[in-house]
């Protein structure tokens, strides 16, 4: 069996490669970094003989998986940013996150051009693609900002408000972060659309994609594959699609290109 592993900043996701082709990405397993031994036990039980791993950066948990695979003579390959198929507009390509690269690969396979991949996780990243990769933006994620302010203020919890404005400190901070960040993403897409005189298909992924989507359109839903709805606020956005498993889809594209000698 061939297993795909996506190592993020806080979580690890695992999925058999065959599940991507079967459009069953929703069946992935997710664990926290300190539960990596649970994943290793699962890999052993599944008789995994090959692993493809995408890791956002050098992490101890990534090395733990590499060492385990080597010890058990399991073939392991790491996804690398390779400009042969998709060039990224980055001064130092080695600094471009592999998760962002895979998101672009997956989105390009569907939309070809004029799209923006928004990944809302520990950080929120926006990558714009016209005929080529135009560039991107990075800002702290919703959870990262909530954790920071919760620690600084000593609040037990910070929540998303039920209305536009909060009515206590916790809900007011929530209003500022949830709505502020989401509207910042929407405004950033609008600014880039205006600068380049074109609309972008918006592809959302990451744990906070639902929150961001609320402020891009009032009619965005998702299903197992990622449903598409129109989002035409002022004609600035073409469509919004939520793709919870964009990285796995990108890994599938990447592996297909490897088989065809493209990377």
Sine and cosine of phi, psi and omega as CSV:
sin_phi,cos_phi,sin_psi,cos_psi,sin_omega,cos_omega
0.00,0.00,0.59,-0.80,0.01,-1.00
-0.96,-0.27,0.87,-0.50,-0.02,-1.00
-0.95,-0.30,0.61,-0.79,0.07,-1.00
-0.96,-0.28,0.73,-0.68,0.00,-1.00
-0.79,-0.61,0.79,-0.61,0.03,-1.00
-0.92,-0.39,0.94,-0.33,0.00,-1.00
-0.99,-0.14,0.95,-0.32,0.05,-1.00
-1.00,-0.09,-0.15,-0.99,-0.01,-1.00
-0.94,0.34,-0.46,0.89,-0.04,-1.00
-0.81,-0.59,-0.46,0.89,-0.07,-1.00
-0.80,-0.61,0.33,-0.94,0.11,-0.99
-0.87,-0.49,0.75,-0.66,0.06,-1.00
-0.91,-0.41,0.62,-0.79,0.02,-1.00
-0.77,-0.64,0.61,-0.79,0.02,-1.00
-0.42,-0.91,0.70,-0.71,0.14,-0.99
-0.89,0.46,0.64,-0.77,-0.04,-1.00
-0.85,0.53,-0.60,0.80,-0.03,-1.00
-0.87,0.49,-0.48,0.88,-0.04,-1.00
-0.92,0.40,-0.50,0.87,0.00,-1.00
-0.92,0.39,-0.72,0.69,0.01,-1.00
-0.90,0.44,-0.50,0.86,0.00,-1.00
-1.00,0.07,0.08,1.00,0.00,-1.00
0.86,0.50,0.64,0.77,-0.02,-1.00
-0.89,-0.46,0.60,0.80,-0.04,-1.00
-0.88,0.48,-0.39,0.92,-0.03,-1.00
-0.92,0.40,-0.19,0.98,-0.03,-1.00
-1.00,0.03,0.21,0.98,-0.04,-1.00
-0.92,0.39,0.39,-0.92,0.08,-1.00
-0.96,-0.29,0.67,-0.74,-0.01,-1.00
-0.80,-0.59,0.71,-0.71,0.03,-1.00
-0.67,-0.74,0.28,-0.96,0.10,-1.00
-0.99,0.13,0.29,-0.96,-0.05,-1.00
-0.83,0.55,-0.63,0.77,-0.06,-1.00
-0.97,0.26,0.02,1.00,0.05,-1.00
-0.96,-0.29,0.33,0.94,-0.09,-1.00
-0.86,0.51,-0.52,0.86,0.00,-1.00
-0.91,0.41,-0.47,0.88,0.08,-1.00
-0.91,0.42,-0.67,0.74,0.04,-1.00
-0.90,0.43,-0.69,0.73,0.00,-1.00
-0.87,0.49,-0.67,0.74,0.05,-1.00
-0.88,0.47,-0.65,0.76,0.02,-1.00
-0.90,0.43,-0.68,0.73,0.02,-1.00
-0.87,0.49,-0.65,0.76,0.02,-1.00
-0.91,0.42,-0.66,0.75,0.00,-1.00
-0.92,0.40,-0.52,0.86,-0.02,-1.00
-1.00,0.07,0.03,1.00,-0.01,-1.00
0.80,0.60,0.71,0.71,0.03,-1.00
-0.92,0.39,0.77,-0.64,-0.02,-1.00
-0.95,-0.32,-0.22,0.98,-0.02,-1.00
-0.53,-0.85,0.65,-0.76,-0.01,-1.00
-0.76,-0.65,0.72,-0.69,0.20,-0.98
-0.92,-0.40,0.81,-0.59,-0.11,-0.99
-0.83,-0.55,0.71,-0.71,0.11,-0.99
-0.89,-0.47,0.86,-0.50,-0.05,-1.00
-0.82,-0.57,0.76,-0.65,-0.09,-1.00
-0.89,0.45,-0.46,0.89,0.02,-1.00
-0.26,-0.97,0.07,-1.00,0.02,-1.00
-0.94,0.34,0.91,-0.41,-0.05,-1.00
-0.78,-0.63,0.53,-0.85,0.05,-1.00
-0.83,0.56,-0.60,0.80,-0.03,-1.00
-0.92,0.38,-0.55,0.84,0.06,-1.00
-0.91,0.41,-0.70,0.71,0.03,-1.00
-0.90,0.44,-0.56,0.83,0.05,-1.00
-0.87,0.49,-0.68,0.73,0.02,-1.00
-0.93,0.36,-0.64,0.77,0.02,-1.00
-0.89,0.45,-0.71,0.71,-0.01,-1.00
-0.90,0.44,-0.65,0.76,0.00,-1.00
-0.90,0.44,-0.70,0.71,-0.01,-1.00
-0.89,0.46,-0.68,0.74,0.00,-1.00
-0.90,0.43,-0.66,0.75,-0.02,-1.00
-0.89,0.46,-0.57,0.82,-0.04,-1.00
-0.98,-0.18,0.24,0.97,0.06,-1.00
0.81,0.58,0.69,0.72,0.06,-1.00
-0.99,-0.17,0.79,-0.62,0.01,-1.00
-0.89,0.45,0.79,-0.61,0.00,-1.00
-0.75,-0.66,0.77,-0.64,0.10,-1.00
-0.81,-0.59,0.63,-0.78,0.02,-1.00
-0.97,-0.23,0.69,-0.72,0.05,-1.00
-0.94,0.33,0.74,-0.67,0.03,-1.00
-0.86,-0.51,0.56,-0.83,0.10,-1.00
-0.93,0.37,0.89,-0.46,-0.07,-1.00
-0.81,-0.59,0.92,-0.39,-0.06,-1.00
-0.97,0.24,0.01,1.00,-0.04,-1.00
-0.86,0.51,-0.70,0.72,0.00,-1.00
-1.00,-0.06,-0.71,0.70,-0.05,-1.00
-0.75,-0.66,0.95,-0.31,0.01,-1.00
-0.99,0.13,0.66,-0.75,0.04,-1.00
-0.95,-0.30,0.62,-0.78,-0.03,-1.00
-0.99,0.11,0.96,0.27,-0.04,-1.00
-0.73,-0.69,0.70,-0.72,-0.01,-1.00
-0.88,0.47,-0.65,0.76,0.02,-1.00
-0.84,-0.54,0.98,-0.19,-0.11,-0.99
-0.86,0.51,-0.52,0.85,-0.04,-1.00
-0.92,0.39,-0.21,0.98,0.04,-1.00
-1.00,-0.04,-0.11,0.99,-0.04,-1.00
-0.99,0.15,0.81,-0.58,-0.08,-1.00
-0.89,0.46,0.70,-0.71,-0.02,-1.00
-0.91,0.42,-0.48,0.88,0.04,-1.00
-0.93,0.38,-0.63,0.78,0.06,-1.00
-0.91,0.42,-0.66,0.75,0.01,-1.00
-0.88,0.48,-0.71,0.70,0.00,-1.00
-0.92,0.39,-0.58,0.82,0.07,-1.00
-0.88,0.47,-0.67,0.74,0.04,-1.00
-0.90,0.43,-0.67,0.74,0.02,-1.00
-0.86,0.51,-0.72,0.70,-0.03,-1.00
-0.91,0.42,-0.69,0.72,-0.02,-1.00
-0.93,0.38,-0.63,0.78,-0.01,-1.00
-0.92,0.40,-0.56,0.83,0.02,-1.00
-0.88,0.47,-0.45,0.89,-0.03,-1.00
-0.99,-0.13,-0.73,0.68,-0.18,-0.98
-0.98,-0.20,-0.28,0.96,0.05,-1.00
0.93,0.37,-0.78,0.63,-0.07,-1.00
-0.40,-0.92,0.21,-0.98,0.06,-1.00
0.82,0.58,0.88,0.48,0.05,-1.00
-0.64,-0.77,0.33,-0.94,0.05,-1.00
-0.77,-0.63,0.84,-0.54,0.06,-1.00
-1.00,-0.08,0.86,-0.51,0.04,-1.00
-0.92,-0.38,0.90,-0.44,0.04,-1.00
-0.95,-0.32,0.89,-0.45,-0.09,-1.00
-0.94,-0.34,1.00,0.01,0.02,-1.00
-0.78,-0.63,-0.70,-0.71,0.06,-1.00
-0.84,0.55,-0.58,0.82,0.19,-0.98
-0.85,-0.53,0.40,-0.92,0.12,-0.99
-0.97,-0.24,0.86,-0.51,0.02,-1.00
-0.90,-0.43,0.60,-0.80,0.10,-0.99
-0.83,-0.56,0.80,-0.59,0.07,-1.00
-0.82,-0.57,0.83,-0.55,-0.06,-1.00
-0.98,-0.21,0.71,-0.71,-0.02,-1.00
-0.75,-0.66,0.87,-0.49,0.08,-1.00
-0.98,-0.18,-0.97,-0.26,0.22,-0.97
-0.99,0.13,-0.44,0.90,0.06,-1.00
-0.66,-0.75,0.04,-1.00,0.07,-1.00
-0.94,0.34,0.84,-0.54,-0.06,-1.00
-1.00,0.05,-0.52,0.85,-0.07,-1.00
0.61,-0.79,-0.13,-0.99,-0.07,-1.00
-0.45,-0.89,-0.02,-1.00,0.05,-1.00
-0.69,-0.73,0.51,-0.86,0.07,-1.00
-0.70,-0.71,0.73,-0.68,0.11,-0.99
-0.61,-0.79,0.31,-0.95,-0.01,-1.00
-0.86,0.51,0.59,-0.81,0.01,-1.00
-0.96,0.28,0.23,-0.97,0.00,-1.00
-0.87,0.49,-0.74,0.67,-0.01,-1.00
-0.90,0.45,-0.62,0.78,0.02,-1.00
-0.89,0.46,-0.70,0.72,0.01,-1.00
-0.93,0.37,-0.65,0.76,0.04,-1.00
-0.87,0.49,-0.71,0.70,-0.01,-1.00
-0.89,0.46,-0.65,0.76,-0.01,-1.00
-0.89,0.45,-0.76,0.65,-0.02,-1.00
-0.94,0.33,-0.55,0.84,0.04,-1.00
-0.89,0.45,-0.65,0.76,0.03,-1.00
-0.93,0.37,-0.67,0.74,-0.06,-1.00
-0.94,0.34,-0.56,0.83,-0.06,-1.00
-1.00,-0.04,-0.28,0.96,-0.03,-1.00
0.97,0.23,0.23,0.97,0.01,-1.00
-0.96,0.28,0.60,-0.80,0.01,-1.00
-0.94,0.35,-0.56,0.83,0.01,-1.00
-0.39,-0.92,0.41,-0.91,0.10,-0.99
-0.80,-0.61,0.74,-0.67,-0.13,-0.99
-0.83,-0.56,0.37,-0.93,0.10,-1.00
-0.96,0.29,0.76,-0.65,-0.05,-1.00
-0.96,0.28,0.41,-0.91,0.05,-1.00
-0.99,0.17,-0.32,0.95,-0.04,-1.00
-0.80,-0.60,-0.01,-1.00,-0.02,-1.00
-0.88,0.47,-0.61,0.80,-0.04,-1.00
-0.92,-0.40,0.56,-0.83,0.10,-0.99
-0.99,0.12,0.34,-0.94,0.02,-1.00
-0.84,-0.54,0.25,0.97,0.21,-0.98
-0.42,-0.91,0.04,-1.00,-0.11,-0.99
-0.88,0.47,-0.70,0.71,-0.05,-1.00
-0.88,0.47,-0.73,0.68,-0.03,-1.00
-0.97,0.26,-0.46,0.89,0.05,-1.00
-0.93,0.36,-0.66,0.75,0.09,-1.00
-0.89,0.45,-0.67,0.75,0.03,-1.00
-0.86,0.51,-0.67,0.74,0.02,-1.00
-0.88,0.47,-0.69,0.73,-0.01,-1.00
-0.91,0.42,-0.67,0.75,-0.07,-1.00
-0.98,0.20,-0.81,0.59,-0.06,-1.00
-0.88,0.47,-0.76,0.65,-0.04,-1.00
-0.98,0.19,-0.62,0.79,-0.03,-1.00
-0.89,0.46,-0.76,0.65,-0.01,-1.00
-0.91,0.42,-0.68,0.74,-0.03,-1.00
-0.89,0.45,-0.68,0.74,0.02,-1.00
-0.94,0.34,-0.50,0.86,0.07,-1.00
-0.90,0.44,-0.67,0.74,0.05,-1.00
-0.88,0.47,-0.73,0.68,-0.01,-1.00
-0.87,0.49,-0.69,0.72,-0.01,-1.00
-0.92,0.39,-0.59,0.81,0.01,-1.00
-0.91,0.42,-0.67,0.74,0.04,-1.00
-0.90,0.44,-0.66,0.75,0.02,-1.00
-0.89,0.46,-0.67,0.75,0.00,-1.00
-0.89,0.45,-0.70,0.71,0.00,-1.00
-0.92,0.38,-0.62,0.79,0.05,-1.00
-0.86,0.51,-0.69,0.72,0.00,-1.00
-0.92,0.39,-0.64,0.77,-0.03,-1.00
-0.91,0.41,-0.60,0.80,-0.04,-1.00
-0.99,-0.16,0.00,1.00,0.05,-1.00
0.82,0.58,0.72,0.69,0.06,-1.00
-0.37,-0.93,0.47,-0.88,0.07,-1.00
-1.00,0.01,0.38,-0.93,-0.02,-1.00
-0.83,-0.56,0.74,-0.67,0.22,-0.97
-0.91,0.41,0.81,-0.58,-0.04,-1.00
-0.99,-0.15,0.84,-0.54,0.03,-1.00
-0.93,-0.37,0.91,-0.42,-0.07,-1.00
-0.97,-0.23,0.66,-0.75,0.09,-1.00
-0.54,-0.84,0.13,-0.99,0.01,-1.00
0.98,-0.18,0.28,-0.96,-0.09,-1.00
-0.89,0.46,-0.44,0.90,-0.03,-1.00
-0.96,-0.27,0.32,0.95,-0.03,-1.00
-0.86,0.51,-0.61,0.79,-0.02,-1.00
-0.88,0.48,-0.65,0.76,-0.01,-1.00
-0.91,0.42,-0.71,0.70,0.00,-1.00
-0.88,0.47,-0.66,0.75,-0.06,-1.00
-0.88,0.48,-0.53,0.85,-0.01,-1.00
-0.83,0.56,-0.53,0.85,-0.12,-0.99
-0.98,-0.20,-0.05,1.00,0.13,-0.99
-1.00,-0.01,-0.54,0.84,0.03,-1.00
-0.35,-0.94,0.52,-0.85,0.06,-1.00
-1.00,0.06,0.04,1.00,-0.09,-1.00
-0.73,-0.68,0.76,0.65,0.02,-1.00
-0.95,-0.32,0.80,-0.59,0.05,-1.00
-0.78,-0.62,0.10,-0.99,0.06,-1.00
-0.57,-0.82,0.39,-0.92,0.16,-0.99
-0.71,-0.70,-0.28,-0.96,-0.09,-1.00
-0.86,0.51,-0.53,0.85,-0.04,-1.00
-0.99,-0.16,-0.25,0.97,-0.04,-1.00
0.98,-0.20,0.99,-0.17,-0.04,-1.00
-0.99,0.16,0.43,-0.90,-0.02,-1.00
-0.91,-0.42,0.72,-0.69,0.06,-1.00
-0.74,-0.68,0.44,-0.90,0.06,-1.00
-0.94,0.34,0.58,-0.81,0.09,-1.00
-0.64,-0.77,0.98,-0.21,-0.16,-0.99
-0.82,-0.57,0.69,0.73,0.03,-1.00
-0.89,0.45,0.97,-0.23,0.01,-1.00
0.93,0.37,0.23,0.97,0.00,-1.00
0.96,0.28,0.21,0.98,-0.09,-1.00
-0.99,0.13,-0.53,0.85,-0.04,-1.00
-0.92,-0.39,0.65,-0.76,-0.01,-1.00
-0.99,0.16,-0.91,0.41,0.01,-1.00
-0.52,-0.85,0.35,-0.94,0.07,-1.00
-0.85,-0.53,0.78,-0.63,0.06,-1.00
-0.82,-0.58,0.76,-0.65,0.08,-1.00
-0.99,-0.14,0.85,-0.52,0.00,-1.00
-0.83,-0.56,1.00,-0.03,-0.08,-1.00
-0.87,0.49,-0.43,0.90,-0.12,-0.99
-0.89,-0.46,0.63,0.78,-0.10,-1.00
-0.87,0.49,-0.61,0.79,-0.02,-1.00
-0.90,0.43,-0.69,0.73,0.05,-1.00
-0.89,0.46,-0.64,0.77,0.03,-1.00
-0.90,0.44,-0.62,0.78,0.06,-1.00
-0.91,0.41,-0.60,0.80,0.05,-1.00
-0.90,0.44,-0.61,0.79,0.03,-1.00
-0.89,0.45,-0.69,0.73,0.04,-1.00
-0.89,0.45,-0.71,0.71,-0.01,-1.00
-0.85,0.53,-0.73,0.68,-0.01,-1.00
-0.92,0.40,-0.59,0.81,0.05,-1.00
-0.90,0.45,-0.64,0.77,0.03,-1.00
-0.93,0.38,-0.59,0.81,0.06,-1.00
-0.89,0.46,-0.67,0.74,0.01,-1.00
-0.90,0.44,-0.52,0.85,-0.02,-1.00
-1.00,-0.02,0.05,1.00,0.04,-1.00
0.98,0.20,0.31,0.95,-0.04,-1.00
-0.99,0.13,-0.43,0.90,0.03,-1.00
-0.77,-0.64,0.00,0.00,0.00,0.00
